[in-house]
Amino acid sequence: MRADLFPKDTMQPSFDLPPPTHLAHVAQYLHLTRMVMPALAQTSRRHWPVRNDHCFQRIVLDTICGGVWYVHIARPAYKHLSPAQAMRAVQLCDQIIADAADLKALNQQSLAWRGKSKV
């Protein structure tokens, strides 16, 4: 192909896409909350208060938003997470998996923000 047939400014169109790291963080967040965390919740050594993917997503998103996530992020959340929110979501998932964050306390706080606290 002859390069002189296509001016340089038309060879690579400009798209307003998020950087690949952002997309990687969103994909990792989805993998952790949809696959990894529910699988870990099924093990006998985990005494987590939730087992379903949507519950992990609720807890993680509420925590990173400091309140009910859909007040802060448009639906569906995974399509609207900012780069910082996506990175923080992955970090929080990793902390929960490593038992460095208390999932029971995070769940209780999430439920309290929603007016569903059991306490």
Biopython code that builds the backbone (N, CA, C, O; Angstrom):
import numpy as np
from Bio.PDB.StructureBuilder import StructureBuilder

atoms = [
    (1, "MET", "N", (0.847, -1.168, 0.000)),
    (1, "MET", "CA", (0.000, 0.000, 0.000)),
    (1, "MET", "C", (0.896, 1.236, 0.000)),
    (1, "MET", "O", (1.879, 1.295, 0.739)),
    (2, "ARG", "N", (0.567, 2.188, -0.801)),
    (2, "ARG", "CA", (1.355, 3.407, -0.898)),
    (2, "ARG", "C", (0.888, 4.411, 0.142)),
    (2, "ARG", "O", (-0.285, 4.782, 0.187)),
    (3, "ALA", "N", (1.827, 4.844, 0.979)),
    (3, "ALA", "CA", (1.494, 5.778, 2.051)),
    (3, "ALA", "C", (1.067, 7.136, 1.520)),
    (3, "ALA", "O", (0.309, 7.848, 2.180)),
    (4, "ASP", "N", (1.557, 7.515, 0.302)),
    (4, "ASP", "CA", (1.212, 8.831, -0.223)),
    (4, "ASP", "C", (-0.240, 8.919, -0.691)),
    (4, "ASP", "O", (-0.724, 10.012, -0.988)),
    (5, "LEU", "N", (-0.943, 7.786, -0.760)),
    (5, "LEU", "CA", (-2.347, 7.799, -1.141)),
    (5, "LEU", "C", (-3.254, 8.248, -0.007)),
    (5, "LEU", "O", (-4.376, 8.699, -0.239)),
    (6, "PHE", "N", (-2.762, 8.122, 1.226)),
    (6, "PHE", "CA", (-3.550, 8.483, 2.396)),
    (6, "PHE", "C", (-2.795, 9.520, 3.211)),
    (6, "PHE", "O", (-1.744, 9.204, 3.768)),
    (7, "PRO", "N", (-3.295, 10.742, 3.299)),
    (7, "PRO", "CA", (-2.632, 11.742, 4.144)),
    (7, "PRO", "C", (-2.528, 11.226, 5.577)),
    (7, "PRO", "O", (-3.389, 10.481, 6.044)),
    (8, "LYS", "N", (-1.481, 11.626, 6.255)),
    (8, "LYS", "CA", (-1.240, 11.129, 7.614)),
    (8, "LYS", "C", (-2.404, 11.409, 8.555)),
    (8, "LYS", "O", (-2.703, 10.588, 9.424)),
    (9, "ASP", "N", (-3.062, 12.545, 8.400)),
    (9, "ASP", "CA", (-4.145, 12.860, 9.328)),
    (9, "ASP", "C", (-5.395, 12.013, 9.093)),
    (9, "ASP", "O", (-6.286, 12.005, 9.942)),
    (10, "THR", "N", (-5.488, 11.311, 7.981)),
    (10, "THR", "CA", (-6.639, 10.442, 7.749)),
    (10, "THR", "C", (-6.316, 8.969, 7.970)),
    (10, "THR", "O", (-7.220, 8.133, 7.974)),
    (11, "MET", "N", (-5.043, 8.644, 8.152)),
    (11, "MET", "CA", (-4.663, 7.251, 8.333)),
    (11, "MET", "C", (-5.093, 6.716, 9.693)),
    (11, "MET", "O", (-5.491, 5.556, 9.804)),
    (12, "GLN", "N", (-5.018, 7.532, 10.709)),
    (12, "GLN", "CA", (-5.422, 7.115, 12.045)),
    (12, "GLN", "C", (-6.472, 8.080, 12.554)),
    (12, "GLN", "O", (-6.144, 9.163, 13.038)),
    (13, "PRO", "N", (-7.728, 7.693, 12.448)),
    (13, "PRO", "CA", (-8.774, 8.583, 12.936)),
    (13, "PRO", "C", (-8.655, 8.758, 14.443)),
    (13, "PRO", "O", (-8.170, 7.876, 15.153)),
    (14, "SER", "N", (-9.096, 9.887, 14.903)),
    (14, "SER", "CA", (-9.047, 10.186, 16.330)),
    (14, "SER", "C", (-10.342, 9.727, 16.981)),
    (14, "SER", "O", (-11.427, 10.163, 16.598)),
    (15, "PHE", "N", (-10.224, 8.859, 17.952)),
    (15, "PHE", "CA", (-11.374, 8.400, 18.718)),
    (15, "PHE", "C", (-11.166, 8.818, 20.158)),
    (15, "PHE", "O", (-10.053, 8.780, 20.682)),
    (16, "ASP", "N", (-12.240, 9.212, 20.778)),
    (16, "ASP", "CA", (-12.164, 9.610, 22.180)),
    (16, "ASP", "C", (-12.402, 8.382, 23.049)),
    (16, "ASP", "O", (-13.470, 8.236, 23.645)),
    (17, "LEU", "N", (-11.404, 7.497, 23.122)),
    (17, "LEU", "CA", (-11.501, 6.271, 23.900)),
    (17, "LEU", "C", (-10.710, 6.398, 25.188)),
    (17, "LEU", "O", (-9.687, 7.083, 25.223)),
    (18, "PRO", "N", (-11.169, 5.748, 26.244)),
    (18, "PRO", "CA", (-10.385, 5.777, 27.480)),
    (18, "PRO", "C", (-9.082, 5.019, 27.277)),
    (18, "PRO", "O", (-8.999, 4.139, 26.420)),
    (19, "PRO", "N", (-8.072, 5.356, 28.057)),
    (19, "PRO", "CA", (-6.804, 4.640, 27.924)),
    (19, "PRO", "C", (-6.978, 3.159, 28.247)),
    (19, "PRO", "O", (-7.866, 2.790, 29.015)),
    (20, "PRO", "N", (-6.135, 2.311, 27.663)),
    (20, "PRO", "CA", (-6.281, 0.867, 27.878)),
    (20, "PRO", "C", (-6.241, 0.460, 29.343)),
    (20, "PRO", "O", (-6.886, -0.519, 29.719)),
    (21, "THR", "N", (-5.509, 1.173, 30.170)),
    (21, "THR", "CA", (-5.445, 0.800, 31.578)),
    (21, "THR", "C", (-6.827, 0.913, 32.224)),
    (21, "THR", "O", (-7.172, 0.105, 33.087)),
    (22, "HIS", "N", (-7.608, 1.890, 31.823)),
    (22, "HIS", "CA", (-8.954, 2.050, 32.357)),
    (22, "HIS", "C", (-9.804, 0.835, 31.979)),
    (22, "HIS", "O", (-10.486, 0.263, 32.830)),
    (23, "LEU", "N", (-9.764, 0.448, 30.721)),
    (23, "LEU", "CA", (-10.536, -0.711, 30.275)),
    (23, "LEU", "C", (-10.068, -1.980, 30.976)),
    (23, "LEU", "O", (-10.878, -2.848, 31.300)),
    (24, "ALA", "N", (-8.778, -2.087, 31.206)),
    (24, "ALA", "CA", (-8.236, -3.258, 31.905)),
    (24, "ALA", "C", (-8.734, -3.296, 33.349)),
    (24, "ALA", "O", (-9.055, -4.368, 33.863)),
    (25, "HIS", "N", (-8.799, -2.152, 33.999)),
    (25, "HIS", "CA", (-9.303, -2.109, 35.376)),
    (25, "HIS", "C", (-10.782, -2.487, 35.427)),
    (25, "HIS", "O", (-11.198, -3.217, 36.327)),
    (26, "VAL", "N", (-11.570, -2.008, 34.488)),
    (26, "VAL", "CA", (-12.989, -2.356, 34.455)),
    (26, "VAL", "C", (-13.143, -3.862, 34.240)),
    (26, "VAL", "O", (-13.940, -4.511, 34.917)),
    (27, "ALA", "N", (-12.383, -4.410, 33.302)),
    (27, "ALA", "CA", (-12.447, -5.859, 33.037)),
    (27, "ALA", "C", (-12.024, -6.656, 34.263)),
    (27, "ALA", "O", (-12.631, -7.681, 34.574)),
    (28, "GLN", "N", (-10.999, -6.203, 34.955)),
    (28, "GLN", "CA", (-10.536, -6.899, 36.156)),
    (28, "GLN", "C", (-11.580, -6.816, 37.267)),
    (28, "GLN", "O", (-11.833, -7.810, 37.948)),
    (29, "TYR", "N", (-12.185, -5.654, 37.456)),
    (29, "TYR", "CA", (-13.253, -5.491, 38.445)),
    (29, "TYR", "C", (-14.393, -6.468, 38.152)),
    (29, "TYR", "O", (-14.888, -7.137, 39.060)),
    (30, "LEU", "N", (-14.808, -6.550, 36.892)),
    (30, "LEU", "CA", (-15.890, -7.458, 36.525)),
    (30, "LEU", "C", (-15.499, -8.913, 36.748)),
    (30, "LEU", "O", (-16.305, -9.706, 37.233)),
    (31, "HIS", "N", (-14.278, -9.263, 36.400)),
    (31, "HIS", "CA", (-13.813, -10.639, 36.610)),
    (31, "HIS", "C", (-13.798, -10.990, 38.103)),
    (31, "HIS", "O", (-14.251, -12.062, 38.504)),
    (32, "LEU", "N", (-13.280, -10.083, 38.902)),
    (32, "LEU", "CA", (-13.196, -10.340, 40.341)),
    (32, "LEU", "C", (-14.581, -10.471, 40.970)),
    (32, "LEU", "O", (-14.811, -11.379, 41.769)),
    (33, "THR", "N", (-15.505, -9.578, 40.621)),
    (33, "THR", "CA", (-16.825, -9.603, 41.255)),
    (33, "THR", "C", (-17.757, -10.650, 40.660)),
    (33, "THR", "O", (-18.658, -11.130, 41.348)),
    (34, "ARG", "N", (-17.558, -11.014, 39.401)),
    (34, "ARG", "CA", (-18.439, -12.005, 38.768)),
    (34, "ARG", "C", (-17.961, -13.441, 38.945)),
    (34, "ARG", "O", (-18.772, -14.363, 39.034)),
    (35, "MET", "N", (-16.650, -13.628, 38.997)),
    (35, "MET", "CA", (-16.108, -14.982, 39.007)),
    (35, "MET", "C", (-15.358, -15.312, 40.298)),
    (35, "MET", "O", (-15.701, -16.263, 41.001)),
    (36, "VAL", "N", (-14.341, -14.525, 40.596)),
    (36, "VAL", "CA", (-13.422, -14.863, 41.682)),
    (36, "VAL", "C", (-14.094, -14.794, 43.048)),
    (36, "VAL", "O", (-14.051, -15.762, 43.807)),
    (37, "MET", "N", (-14.701, -13.682, 43.362)),
    (37, "MET", "CA", (-15.276, -13.515, 44.697)),
    (37, "MET", "C", (-16.445, -14.478, 44.956)),
    (37, "MET", "O", (-16.506, -15.063, 46.038)),
    (38, "PRO", "N", (-17.374, -14.664, 44.008)),
    (38, "PRO", "CA", (-18.423, -15.671, 44.261)),
    (38, "PRO", "C", (-17.855, -17.080, 44.448)),
    (38, "PRO", "O", (-18.369, -17.848, 45.260)),
    (39, "ALA", "N", (-16.814, -17.421, 43.715)),
    (39, "ALA", "CA", (-16.196, -18.745, 43.887)),
    (39, "ALA", "C", (-15.558, -18.861, 45.263)),
    (39, "ALA", "O", (-15.676, -19.896, 45.918)),
    (40, "LEU", "N", (-14.883, -17.809, 45.703)),
    (40, "LEU", "CA", (-14.269, -17.827, 47.033)),
    (40, "LEU", "C", (-15.328, -17.899, 48.128)),
    (40, "LEU", "O", (-15.106, -18.523, 49.166)),
    (41, "ALA", "N", (-16.466, -17.271, 47.905)),
    (41, "ALA", "CA", (-17.536, -17.271, 48.914)),
    (41, "ALA", "C", (-18.089, -18.671, 49.150)),
    (41, "ALA", "O", (-18.672, -18.946, 50.199)),
    (42, "GLN", "N", (-17.906, -19.546, 48.183)),
    (42, "GLN", "CA", (-18.413, -20.910, 48.305)),
    (42, "GLN", "C", (-17.494, -21.809, 49.139)),
    (42, "GLN", "O", (-17.893, -22.904, 49.534)),
    (43, "THR", "N", (-16.277, -21.355, 49.406)),
    (43, "THR", "CA", (-15.333, -22.185, 50.154)),
    (43, "THR", "C", (-15.694, -22.193, 51.636)),
    (43, "THR", "O", (-16.334, -21.268, 52.135)),
    (44, "SER", "N", (-15.285, -23.229, 52.317)),
    (44, "SER", "CA", (-15.623, -23.373, 53.736)),
    (44, "SER", "C", (-14.845, -22.406, 54.618)),
    (44, "SER", "O", (-15.279, -22.100, 55.729)),
    (45, "ARG", "N", (-13.709, -21.925, 54.143)),
    (45, "ARG", "CA", (-12.924, -21.036, 55.008)),
    (45, "ARG", "C", (-13.360, -19.575, 54.927)),
    (45, "ARG", "O", (-12.905, -18.749, 55.718)),
    (46, "ARG", "N", (-14.228, -19.253, 53.985)),
    (46, "ARG", "CA", (-14.742, -17.892, 53.860)),
    (46, "ARG", "C", (-16.093, -17.821, 54.546)),
    (46, "ARG", "O", (-16.986, -18.625, 54.280)),
    (47, "HIS", "N", (-16.227, -16.863, 55.418)),
    (47, "HIS", "CA", (-17.507, -16.658, 56.096)),
    (47, "HIS", "C", (-18.038, -15.295, 55.704)),
    (47, "HIS", "O", (-18.299, -14.434, 56.545)),
    (48, "TRP", "N", (-18.188, -15.128, 54.405)),
    (48, "TRP", "CA", (-18.657, -13.855, 53.881)),
    (48, "TRP", "C", (-20.177, -13.773, 53.950)),
    (48, "TRP", "O", (-20.861, -14.788, 53.821)),
    (49, "PRO", "N", (-20.707, -12.573, 54.151)),
    (49, "PRO", "CA", (-22.157, -12.407, 54.284)),
    (49, "PRO", "C", (-22.908, -12.473, 52.952)),
    (49, "PRO", "O", (-24.137, -12.532, 52.940)),
    (50, "VAL", "N", (-22.180, -12.462, 51.831)),
    (50, "VAL", "CA", (-22.816, -12.502, 50.511)),
    (50, "VAL", "C", (-22.114, -13.542, 49.638)),
    (50, "VAL", "O", (-20.971, -13.922, 49.893)),
    (51, "ARG", "N", (-22.821, -13.987, 48.609)),
    (51, "ARG", "CA", (-22.252, -14.986, 47.695)),
    (51, "ARG", "C", (-22.455, -14.619, 46.224)),
    (51, "ARG", "O", (-21.736, -15.118, 45.358)),
    (52, "ASN", "N", (-23.414, -13.762, 45.940)),
    (52, "ASN", "CA", (-23.771, -13.455, 44.560)),
    (52, "ASN", "C", (-22.971, -12.279, 43.996)),
    (52, "ASN", "O", (-22.591, -11.356, 44.716)),
    (53, "ASP", "N", (-22.729, -12.345, 42.695)),
    (53, "ASP", "CA", (-21.919, -11.320, 42.035)),
    (53, "ASP", "C", (-22.483, -9.917, 42.227)),
    (53, "ASP", "O", (-21.732, -8.981, 42.502)),
    (54, "HIS", "N", (-23.792, -9.761, 42.085)),
    (54, "HIS", "CA", (-24.373, -8.428, 42.211)),
    (54, "HIS", "C", (-24.221, -7.862, 43.630)),
    (54, "HIS", "O", (-24.172, -6.644, 43.808)),
    (55, "CYS", "N", (-24.149, -8.726, 44.623)),
    (55, "CYS", "CA", (-23.935, -8.263, 45.999)),
    (55, "CYS", "C", (-22.509, -7.740, 46.174)),
    (55, "CYS", "O", (-22.295, -6.698, 46.794)),
    (56, "PHE", "N", (-21.540, -8.470, 45.625)),
    (56, "PHE", "CA", (-20.157, -7.978, 45.686)),
    (56, "PHE", "C", (-20.039, -6.650, 44.952)),
    (56, "PHE", "O", (-19.358, -5.737, 45.419)),
    (57, "GLN", "N", (-20.695, -6.541, 43.813)),
    (57, "GLN", "CA", (-20.642, -5.291, 43.046)),
    (57, "GLN", "C", (-21.272, -4.149, 43.830)),
    (57, "GLN", "O", (-20.733, -3.043, 43.849)),
    (58, "ARG", "N", (-22.403, -4.402, 44.475)),
    (58, "ARG", "CA", (-23.058, -3.370, 45.292)),
    (58, "ARG", "C", (-22.130, -2.879, 46.391)),
    (58, "ARG", "O", (-21.957, -1.674, 46.576)),
    (59, "ILE", "N", (-21.539, -3.811, 47.116)),
    (59, "ILE", "CA", (-20.676, -3.456, 48.242)),
    (59, "ILE", "C", (-19.456, -2.662, 47.762)),
    (59, "ILE", "O", (-19.122, -1.625, 48.336)),
    (60, "VAL", "N", (-18.805, -3.143, 46.727)),
    (60, "VAL", "CA", (-17.603, -2.474, 46.215)),
    (60, "VAL", "C", (-17.955, -1.085, 45.686)),
    (60, "VAL", "O", (-17.284, -0.107, 46.015)),
    (61, "LEU", "N", (-18.991, -0.996, 44.878)),
    (61, "LEU", "CA", (-19.348, 0.304, 44.296)),
    (61, "LEU", "C", (-19.829, 1.285, 45.354)),
    (61, "LEU", "O", (-19.440, 2.452, 45.327)),
    (62, "ASP", "N", (-20.666, 0.840, 46.286)),
    (62, "ASP", "CA", (-21.104, 1.731, 47.365)),
    (62, "ASP", "C", (-19.911, 2.244, 48.160)),
    (62, "ASP", "O", (-19.857, 3.421, 48.519)),
    (63, "THR", "N", (-18.958, 1.363, 48.434)),
    (63, "THR", "CA", (-17.788, 1.749, 49.224)),
    (63, "THR", "C", (-16.942, 2.777, 48.491)),
    (63, "THR", "O", (-16.538, 3.774, 49.088)),
    (64, "ILE", "N", (-16.667, 2.558, 47.222)),
    (64, "ILE", "CA", (-15.806, 3.521, 46.510)),
    (64, "ILE", "C", (-16.518, 4.848, 46.271)),
    (64, "ILE", "O", (-15.871, 5.880, 46.092)),
    (65, "CYS", "N", (-17.865, 4.822, 46.269)),
    (65, "CYS", "CA", (-18.623, 6.063, 46.080)),
    (65, "CYS", "C", (-18.938, 6.771, 47.396)),
    (65, "CYS", "O", (-19.277, 7.954, 47.402)),
    (66, "GLY", "N", (-18.826, 6.049, 48.505)),
    (66, "GLY", "CA", (-19.167, 6.634, 49.799)),
    (66, "GLY", "C", (-20.668, 6.804, 49.987)),
    (66, "GLY", "O", (-21.114, 7.699, 50.704)),
    (67, "GLY", "N", (-21.438, 5.945, 49.342)),
    (67, "GLY", "CA", (-22.893, 5.984, 49.417)),
    (67, "GLY", "C", (-23.465, 5.089, 48.345)),
    (67, "GLY", "O", (-22.738, 4.334, 47.699)),
    (68, "VAL", "N", (-24.765, 5.173, 48.157)),
    (68, "VAL", "CA", (-25.426, 4.338, 47.156)),
    (68, "VAL", "C", (-24.849, 4.677, 45.783)),
    (68, "VAL", "O", (-24.939, 5.818, 45.329)),
    (69, "TRP", "N", (-24.259, 3.687, 45.131)),
    (69, "TRP", "CA", (-23.468, 3.935, 43.925)),
    (69, "TRP", "C", (-24.246, 4.592, 42.801)),
    (69, "TRP", "O", (-23.693, 5.442, 42.104)),
    (70, "TYR", "N", (-25.506, 4.233, 42.595)),
    (70, "TYR", "CA", (-26.231, 4.760, 41.450)),
    (70, "TYR", "C", (-26.662, 6.221, 41.619)),
    (70, "TYR", "O", (-27.213, 6.820, 40.695)),
    (71, "VAL", "N", (-26.413, 6.782, 42.783)),
    (71, "VAL", "CA", (-26.576, 8.221, 42.972)),
    (71, "VAL", "C", (-25.371, 8.948, 42.366)),
    (71, "VAL", "O", (-25.472, 10.111, 41.978)),
    (72, "HIS", "N", (-24.242, 8.258, 42.291)),
    (72, "HIS", "CA", (-22.979, 8.846, 41.839)),
    (72, "HIS", "C", (-22.542, 8.412, 40.446)),
    (72, "HIS", "O", (-21.802, 9.128, 39.771)),
    (73, "ILE", "N", (-23.004, 7.231, 40.012)),
    (73, "ILE", "CA", (-22.565, 6.654, 38.743)),
    (73, "ILE", "C", (-23.799, 6.253, 37.944)),
    (73, "ILE", "O", (-24.726, 5.648, 38.482)),
    (74, "ALA", "N", (-23.805, 6.593, 36.660)),
    (74, "ALA", "CA", (-24.914, 6.198, 35.792)),
    (74, "ALA", "C", (-24.917, 4.683, 35.603)),
    (74, "ALA", "O", (-23.889, 4.023, 35.756)),
    (75, "ARG", "N", (-26.075, 4.152, 35.271)),
    (75, "ARG", "CA", (-26.205, 2.721, 35.005)),
    (75, "ARG", "C", (-25.951, 2.440, 33.531)),
    (75, "ARG", "O", (-26.292, 3.279, 32.697)),
    (76, "PRO", "N", (-25.387, 1.335, 33.181)),
    (76, "PRO", "CA", (-24.737, 0.338, 34.028)),
    (76, "PRO", "C", (-23.392, 0.869, 34.516)),
    (76, "PRO", "O", (-22.654, 1.521, 33.778)),
    (77, "ALA", "N", (-23.105, 0.578, 35.746)),
    (77, "ALA", "CA", (-21.923, 1.154, 36.396)),
    (77, "ALA", "C", (-20.630, 0.836, 35.664)),
    (77, "ALA", "O", (-19.775, 1.709, 35.519)),
    (78, "TYR", "N", (-20.473, -0.397, 35.200)),
    (78, "TYR", "CA", (-19.194, -0.766, 34.588)),
    (78, "TYR", "C", (-18.894, 0.063, 33.336)),
    (78, "TYR", "O", (-17.730, 0.217, 32.966)),
    (79, "LYS", "N", (-19.906, 0.585, 32.695)),
    (79, "LYS", "CA", (-19.693, 1.423, 31.510)),
    (79, "LYS", "C", (-19.412, 2.879, 31.872)),
    (79, "LYS", "O", (-18.963, 3.656, 31.028)),
    (80, "HIS", "N", (-19.671, 3.244, 33.108)),
    (80, "HIS", "CA", (-19.551, 4.647, 33.505)),
    (80, "HIS", "C", (-18.528, 4.902, 34.611)),
    (80, "HIS", "O", (-18.411, 6.028, 35.094)),
    (81, "LEU", "N", (-17.794, 3.879, 35.012)),
    (81, "LEU", "CA", (-16.760, 4.087, 36.023)),
    (81, "LEU", "C", (-15.665, 4.986, 35.467)),
    (81, "LEU", "O", (-15.215, 4.811, 34.335)),
    (82, "SER", "N", (-15.249, 5.934, 36.264)),
    (82, "SER", "CA", (-14.104, 6.760, 35.867)),
    (82, "SER", "C", (-12.845, 5.908, 36.001)),
    (82, "SER", "O", (-12.877, 4.864, 36.652)),
    (83, "PRO", "N", (-11.745, 6.334, 35.399)),
    (83, "PRO", "CA", (-10.500, 5.578, 35.584)),
    (83, "PRO", "C", (-10.130, 5.416, 37.058)),
    (83, "PRO", "O", (-9.692, 4.342, 37.470)),
    (84, "ALA", "N", (-10.301, 6.463, 37.848)),
    (84, "ALA", "CA", (-9.964, 6.388, 39.278)),
    (84, "ALA", "C", (-10.905, 5.426, 40.008)),
    (84, "ALA", "O", (-10.464, 4.660, 40.865)),
    (85, "GLN", "N", (-12.189, 5.463, 39.676)),
    (85, "GLN", "CA", (-13.150, 4.567, 40.320)),
    (85, "GLN", "C", (-12.871, 3.107, 39.954)),
    (85, "GLN", "O", (-12.952, 2.227, 40.812)),
    (86, "ALA", "N", (-12.546, 2.849, 38.700)),
    (86, "ALA", "CA", (-12.248, 1.485, 38.269)),
    (86, "ALA", "C", (-11.012, 0.955, 38.984)),
    (86, "ALA", "O", (-10.989, -0.195, 39.423)),
    (87, "MET", "N", (-9.995, 1.784, 39.098)),
    (87, "MET", "CA", (-8.776, 1.371, 39.786)),
    (87, "MET", "C", (-9.059, 1.113, 41.267)),
    (87, "MET", "O", (-8.582, 0.129, 41.832)),
    (88, "ARG", "N", (-9.830, 1.990, 41.884)),
    (88, "ARG", "CA", (-10.161, 1.828, 43.306)),
    (88, "ARG", "C", (-11.020, 0.573, 43.529)),
    (88, "ARG", "O", (-10.862, -0.113, 44.539)),
    (89, "ALA", "N", (-11.917, 0.277, 42.598)),
    (89, "ALA", "CA", (-12.747, -0.923, 42.712)),
    (89, "ALA", "C", (-11.884, -2.182, 42.693)),
    (89, "ALA", "O", (-12.103, -3.099, 43.485)),
    (90, "VAL", "N", (-10.910, -2.226, 41.796)),
    (90, "VAL", "CA", (-10.007, -3.380, 41.739)),
    (90, "VAL", "C", (-9.200, -3.480, 43.028)),
    (90, "VAL", "O", (-9.031, -4.571, 43.573)),
    (91, "GLN", "N", (-8.703, -2.350, 43.517)),
    (91, "GLN", "CA", (-7.925, -2.357, 44.756)),
    (91, "GLN", "C", (-8.769, -2.873, 45.920)),
    (91, "GLN", "O", (-8.288, -3.664, 46.732)),
    (92, "LEU", "N", (-10.006, -2.436, 46.003)),
    (92, "LEU", "CA", (-10.872, -2.877, 47.095)),
    (92, "LEU", "C", (-11.184, -4.365, 46.973)),
    (92, "LEU", "O", (-11.182, -5.077, 47.977)),
    (93, "CYS", "N", (-11.449, -4.841, 45.777)),
    (93, "CYS", "CA", (-11.664, -6.284, 45.577)),
    (93, "CYS", "C", (-10.448, -7.073, 46.055)),
    (93, "CYS", "O", (-10.583, -8.073, 46.759)),
    (94, "ASP", "N", (-9.275, -6.618, 45.668)),
    (94, "ASP", "CA", (-8.044, -7.292, 46.089)),
    (94, "ASP", "C", (-7.903, -7.296, 47.605)),
    (94, "ASP", "O", (-7.476, -8.293, 48.187)),
    (95, "GLN", "N", (-8.262, -6.184, 48.248)),
    (95, "GLN", "CA", (-8.179, -6.104, 49.710)),
    (95, "GLN", "C", (-9.179, -7.056, 50.369)),
    (95, "GLN", "O", (-8.859, -7.699, 51.368)),
    (96, "ILE", "N", (-10.364, -7.143, 49.821)),
    (96, "ILE", "CA", (-11.377, -8.060, 50.364)),
    (96, "ILE", "C", (-10.892, -9.500, 50.222)),
    (96, "ILE", "O", (-10.983, -10.285, 51.166)),
    (97, "ILE", "N", (-10.382, -9.842, 49.051)),
    (97, "ILE", "CA", (-9.898, -11.201, 48.803)),
    (97, "ILE", "C", (-8.756, -11.557, 49.751)),
    (97, "ILE", "O", (-8.661, -12.694, 50.213)),
    (98, "ALA", "N", (-7.889, -10.587, 50.038)),
    (98, "ALA", "CA", (-6.740, -10.811, 50.921)),
    (98, "ALA", "C", (-7.107, -10.691, 52.397)),
    (98, "ALA", "O", (-6.233, -10.785, 53.259)),
    (99, "ASP", "N", (-8.376, -10.487, 52.694)),
    (99, "ASP", "CA", (-8.847, -10.273, 54.064)),
    (99, "ASP", "C", (-8.229, -9.033, 54.706)),
    (99, "ASP", "O", (-8.107, -8.954, 55.928)),
    (100, "ALA", "N", (-7.845, -8.077, 53.881)),
    (100, "ALA", "CA", (-7.312, -6.809, 54.379)),
    (100, "ALA", "C", (-8.435, -5.776, 54.528)),
    (100, "ALA", "O", (-8.222, -4.707, 55.099)),
    (101, "ALA", "N", (-9.602, -6.087, 54.026)),
    (101, "ALA", "CA", (-10.795, -5.251, 54.206)),
    (101, "ALA", "C", (-11.898, -6.160, 54.735)),
    (101, "ALA", "O", (-12.034, -7.301, 54.292)),
    (102, "ASP", "N", (-12.668, -5.667, 55.665)),
    (102, "ASP", "CA", (-13.711, -6.449, 56.334)),
    (102, "ASP", "C", (-15.002, -6.413, 55.508)),
    (102, "ASP", "O", (-15.744, -5.431, 55.547)),
    (103, "LEU", "N", (-15.256, -7.469, 54.779)),
    (103, "LEU", "CA", (-16.430, -7.522, 53.914)),
    (103, "LEU", "C", (-17.723, -7.410, 54.711)),
    (103, "LEU", "O", (-18.687, -6.803, 54.246)),
    (104, "LYS", "N", (-17.751, -7.989, 55.903)),
    (104, "LYS", "CA", (-18.964, -7.906, 56.724)),
    (104, "LYS", "C", (-19.272, -6.461, 57.088)),
    (104, "LYS", "O", (-20.421, -6.027, 57.003)),
    (105, "ALA", "N", (-18.250, -5.716, 57.492)),
    (105, "ALA", "CA", (-18.444, -4.304, 57.845)),
    (105, "ALA", "C", (-18.818, -3.477, 56.616)),
    (105, "ALA", "O", (-19.676, -2.598, 56.693)),
    (106, "LEU", "N", (-18.176, -3.758, 55.489)),
    (106, "LEU", "CA", (-18.488, -3.026, 54.255)),
    (106, "LEU", "C", (-19.927, -3.308, 53.819)),
    (106, "LEU", "O", (-20.624, -2.405, 53.359)),
    (107, "ASN", "N", (-20.369, -4.546, 53.962)),
    (107, "ASN", "CA", (-21.750, -4.895, 53.624)),
    (107, "ASN", "C", (-22.728, -4.172, 54.545)),
    (107, "ASN", "O", (-23.735, -3.637, 54.080)),
    (108, "GLN", "N", (-22.441, -4.153, 55.843)),
    (108, "GLN", "CA", (-23.322, -3.459, 56.782)),
    (108, "GLN", "C", (-23.416, -1.970, 56.460)),
    (108, "GLN", "O", (-24.495, -1.382, 56.535)),
    (109, "GLN", "N", (-22.283, -1.361, 56.102)),
    (109, "GLN", "CA", (-22.294, 0.063, 55.745)),
    (109, "GLN", "C", (-23.108, 0.287, 54.474)),
    (109, "GLN", "O", (-23.880, 1.242, 54.390)),
    (110, "SER", "N", (-22.938, -0.583, 53.495)),
    (110, "SER", "CA", (-23.694, -0.476, 52.248)),
    (110, "SER", "C", (-25.196, -0.575, 52.526)),
    (110, "SER", "O", (-25.985, 0.210, 52.001)),
    (111, "LEU", "N", (-25.578, -1.540, 53.351)),
    (111, "LEU", "CA", (-26.993, -1.696, 53.698)),
    (111, "LEU", "C", (-27.516, -0.492, 54.474)),
    (111, "LEU", "O", (-28.662, -0.085, 54.285)),
    (112, "ALA", "N", (-26.687, 0.081, 55.345)),
    (112, "ALA", "CA", (-27.096, 1.261, 56.114)),
    (112, "ALA", "C", (-27.346, 2.446, 55.172)),
    (112, "ALA", "O", (-28.331, 3.166, 55.333)),
    (113, "TRP", "N", (-26.466, 2.648, 54.199)),
    (113, "TRP", "CA", (-26.674, 3.727, 53.223)),
    (113, "TRP", "C", (-27.991, 3.547, 52.480)),
    (113, "TRP", "O", (-28.587, 4.524, 52.028)),
    (114, "ARG", "N", (-28.442, 2.322, 52.352)),
    (114, "ARG", "CA", (-29.663, 2.017, 51.619)),
    (114, "ARG", "C", (-30.886, 1.908, 52.548)),
    (114, "ARG", "O", (-31.992, 1.617, 52.093)),
    (115, "GLY", "N", (-30.675, 2.143, 53.842)),
    (115, "GLY", "CA", (-31.777, 2.055, 54.794)),
    (115, "GLY", "C", (-32.217, 0.628, 55.053)),
    (115, "GLY", "O", (-33.366, 0.393, 55.427)),
    (116, "LYS", "N", (-31.320, -0.327, 54.861)),
    (116, "LYS", "CA", (-31.658, -1.740, 55.035)),
    (116, "LYS", "C", (-30.782, -2.394, 56.099)),
    (116, "LYS", "O", (-30.606, -3.612, 56.094)),
    (117, "SER", "N", (-30.243, -1.608, 56.991)),
    (117, "SER", "CA", (-29.345, -2.151, 58.007)),
    (117, "SER", "C", (-30.092, -3.093, 58.928)),
    (117, "SER", "O", (-31.231, -2.840, 59.322)),
    (118, "LYS", "N", (-29.416, -4.197, 59.266)),
    (118, "LYS", "CA", (-30.005, -5.200, 60.151)),
    (118, "LYS", "C", (-29.732, -4.876, 61.617)),
    (118, "LYS", "O", (-30.201, -5.588, 62.506)),
    (119, "VAL", "N", (-28.993, -3.830, 61.871)),
    (119, "VAL", "CA", (-28.639, -3.483, 63.253)),
    (119, "VAL", "C", (-29.712, -2.595, 63.846)),
    (119, "VAL", "O", (-29.607, -2.189, 65.003)),
]
sb = StructureBuilder()
sb.init_structure("model")
sb.init_model(0)
sb.init_chain("A")
sb.init_seg("    ")
for serial, (resi, resn, name, xyz) in enumerate(atoms, 1):
    if name == "N":
        sb.init_residue(resn, " ", resi, " ")
    sb.init_atom(name, np.array(xyz, "f"), 0.0, 1.0, " ", f" {name:<3s}", serial, name[0])
structure = sb.get_structure()
